[in-house]
């Protein structure tokens, strides 16, 4: 049976590391391919229904997927964010093999 006394050995209190918001939300990365340079972010579980541009099927709420938008220096970052699309992870990975 454990004693009710507090331990005299206290753990050292260290400051918490800074939270990397991009990584906490699934990670944001840049990918290059024949179709250009893209920013891709993993969405652990969506809350809305989206239509995947790869297979044209629905991505249902609660389904993990990716969001991708083009990195176009001419259009600027804001224009790229407005054109972001939600993809099934497998569809995004296979986009180069589709017609």
Secondary structure, DSSP 8 states (H G I E B T S, - for coil): ---SS--S------------HHHHTT-EEEEEETTEEEEEEEESS-SS-EE-TTT--EE-TT--EEEEEE--TTT-HHHHHHT-EEE-HHHHHTGGG--
